Amino acid sequence: MTATRPGLLTAATALLTAVVLSPCVAQAKSASALPYPTGDVWGAAVRYLRVDRGFAIREKDEKAGYVLFDFTESGKTFHASLELVALTEDDGRPSTEVVITLPDLPRRYEMLLLGELGAKVRQERGPAPPPKPKPAPVDPAKDPAKDRDKDVPRPPAEPDRGLPRAPTIPVP
């Protein structure tokens, strides 16, 4: 039998305790969907961050759909990001998911920015376009496609005279 060393067991317990009790950096992010195309949300988002809130924009890329900015609160500056993800709703209408990440602050700050940005987009772009109406379901008993073949005349069937049929070549 193998004997366990008390020193090794104590070191393993201490390491496990340190890992479990060590503080972790929160990597929270908040998201909200806006029923507007990404191109409409992009301009409003940049104006909101830079003009309305006065945040310094460190980097932005419209094609990739992100903005890196500095969030200032109580004299402290925190690095933050805003991402825009193009979506298509079930009815085919374009929409945009807005994701804001403030890793060093509580989630309520992200939610505040999302709410204010949503209000800004609605103010600038007007009400969201209504969803497209769904087509009415077709009653199989009254389906016009079902009766379409009834009116088409069919060629008369050729009588089988016991002769072999000539091979046919498909025409492209």
N, C-alpha and C positions, 0 to 999 in steps of 0.2 A: 504494500500500500504506500501511496505517496502522502507525505505529510505536507500540510499547507503552512506556509510561513506567516506568522502573525504580522510582520512588517508589510508584506505584500498585500494582505487583506486590508490593512488599515490604509495603505496608500490608494488602493482601488476605491475604497469607500469614500475617502476624502476627495478624490477626483470626480466621482459620480455626484457627490454633494455639491461641489463647486460648479459643475456643469448645470445641474438642475436649478440651483439658486442664483446663477449669474444673471445680471440684467440683460435683456435683449432689446435691440433697437426695433421699434415698431415700423413696419413697412406697410402701413395702411394706405388704401386709396379708395376714393369714392367715385361712383359713376352715375350718370343720369342720361336718359335718352331724350333727344329733342326731335320733334317731327318735321325737321327741315333738312334740306340737302347740306352736305358737308361744306360746300363752297359758300353757302349763306352763313353758316355758323363761324367759319374761319375768320372772316373780317370782323364780325361782331366780337369774337373772343379776343382778338389782338387789341382792338380798341378798348374793350372793357379792362383788360389787364394794364395796358399802358396809359390810356387817357383817363378812364374813370377811376381806377384804383391807384395809378401812379407807380406801379411796380416796374422795376428795371427788367427788361427782357434781355437775357444772356444769349439765347440762341432760338431760332425759329426756322421751321421748314414746312411750308404749306403742302408740298407734295407728299411728304412723309406724315404730315398731320400732327406735329408736336410743337410745343413752345416750352422752353426752359426759362423760368423767371425767378426773381428774388422776392419773397414775401416778407414784408416788414411788419413787425408787430411789437409794440412796447419797446422800440429802440433796437430791437434785435432783427437780424436778417436771416431768413431760412430759405434754403434752396427748394424750389417747387417745380412741378411740371404739369402741363395740360396736354392731353392727347385727344385727338378726334378720330373716331372710327366710323367709316361709312357703313350703313346698314340698309337693308331693304325689308320693310315690314311685310307681313303676310299678304296684304292686299296689293303689294307691288309699289307702294309709296316709299320714296327714299327718306331715310332718317339718319341721325348722327348720334353716336354714343360719345359723351364727353366724360373723360376720366381725369380727375385732378388728384395729384399726389403731393401731400405735405408730410414727409416722413417723421419730422420732429415735433409735430403739433397734434393736438387732439383732432378727432374726425370732424367735430363741429365746424372747424374752420373750412375744411373741404366742402362740407354741405352748404355752408354760407356762400362760398364762391360759386358753387353749382347753381344755387337758387338765384343769385343775383345775375349770373350769366344767362340763365334761362329767361329771366325777365327782360334783359337787354335784347336778346334775340327776338323775343315776341314784340318788343317795342319797335325795333328797327324793321322787322320783316312782316309784321302784322300777324293776324291769326294763321295758325297752321292750316295747310290745305286739307280739305275733308278727305276721308278715305274713299276710295273708289267703291261704288256699290257692287255687291256680289251679284252675279247673274242668277236669275230665277232658275230653280231646278226644273228640269224637263221631265214631264210625265211620260213614262215609257209607253203608255197606251195611246198617247197623242203625239208621238214622235214623228215629225214629217220625214225624217230620213228612213224610217221603217217602211213607209208607203211609197217612197220614191221609186223603188224597183218594180212596182206593180204596173206602172205606165210604160215601161221600156219594152218595146216589142222584141221578142227573142227570135232568132233565126230558127227555121224548122229543122228538126233533127233529121240527119241524113240516114236513110235506111242502110243497114249493114248488109252488104251484098256478098260477104264472105271473101272480099278482096283485101289484100294487105294494104295498109295505109302507107303513103309516101312519107319518108322522113321529112321533118320540118327543121329548118335552121332558124334560130332566133335572129331577128333583125335588130341591130343596135339602135 
